[in-house]
Amino acid sequence: PNITFWTFVQLARMLRTQREKAEEETLMALQKELRFSDGETEEFRQVFRYWVRLMRDLSESSPSSTARPKSQQAPEELSRDGVRRLVRSLGVSISPINADALDIQIQSLDEENRLETAMLPFNAFLRLM
């Protein structure tokens, strides 16, 4: 079965649209579950994206960095270190007990149940908030 390039492009666009619609529906359900308004969710998204960029820039500028080349398709995820830095930037001191509680939350929200290398996508970050 031969498929033309333009047929392939159309199918790829359909799959992308379908995936984006599913992601949007998931986010809307989570927003409703957490009782966040559209404005609050958008503010959290802006904070999340700021910290993702900041942590990516920090890791790329580090002399011992073995970071991958920048990719436009890289998933937006915030590391455990990024979450801790975000919390400290809010003026919240993290006691050892609170650090353990935060680590438990982060690990439970990580898709692979990691701790040291935990990465949170936006939906998990929103749940953490």
N, C-alpha and C positions, 0 to 999 in steps of 0.2 A: 504494500500500500504506500503509494507516493503521497507526500504532503508538500505543498508549496510553502515557500518562506512566509508569504502573507497569511496563509491559513494558520501556520505555526504562531505568528505574531498575534493573530486574533485570539487563538486559544490561550496563549500566555496571558493576554490582557484579561480574558474572562476569568482565568484562575486567580489572577491578582485581585481583581474586583471582588470575587467571591471571598478570598481570604481577608481582604480589608473590611468587608461587610461583617464577616464573622467576628473579627477583632473588635469592631465597633459595637456589635451587639453584646459581646462579653463585657466590654468596658461599661456600657450602659447598665447592664445587670449588676455589676460590681458597684457602680456609683449609687444605684438605687439601694442595694443591700447596705452600703456604708452610710447612706443618707447624706451624701455630699451633693451640693448644688453643682450646676454646670460651671459656674464661676470658680468655685473651690477646686473642682477637678482640674480646670485649666491652669489655675495658679500652681497646684501641685505638679502638673506636667511641666510648667516653665521652670520650677525649682529643680525637678528631676533632670531635665535636659541640661540645665546650667551645670549641675554637679557631674553629670556624665561627661560633658565636654571638658570641664576642669580636671577631672581625674584622668581623662585620656591625654590631655595636654601635659599634665604632670608626669605621667608614665612615659610619654614620648621624649620629654626633655631630660629625663633621668639619665646620668652617664652610664649606669649599668643596665639600661633598658634594652630588652630584647623584644620590644613591641613590634607587632606586625605593622606593615605599611597601612596607612589610612585607607579605609574603604568606605565608600558611600553606603554600602549595603551592610556594614557592621551593625549588629543588633545594639539597640540602646539598652544598656544594662548598667546598673550601679553596683560597684564592688562593696564588700563589707567595710573596707577602709573608707570608701566614699561616704557610706551611711554614717559611720562613726564621726568623720570630719564634719558632715552636715549637722549632726546633733550638737557637736561641740561649738560649731559656728553660731548656733542659736543661744549660746551662753549656758548650756546645760552641762554641768560637770558630770562625768560618768564615773561613779564609784565602782569598785570591783563587783559589788552585788548587781548594780545596774548594768554593768558591762556584760556580765554573765546572762542576765535576762535579755538584753538586746541581742547577744549572740544566739541565744536559743530561738528568738523570734526570726532573726535573719536566716538561720539554718533551716527553720521550718518553712520559710517562704522560698528558699532556693529550690529550683526545680529538680536538682540532683542531690538535695539534702547535704550540701557541702557547708563547711564552716569557714576555714581559712581562705578558700578561693570562691566563696559564695558570690553570685552575681544575681541581682534582682532586676527583672524587667519592670516596666512602669506599673503593671497591675499589682505585682507583689509589693512594690514601693508604696502604692496607694493603700494597700491593706495594712502596711506597717504604720502609716500615718494615723 
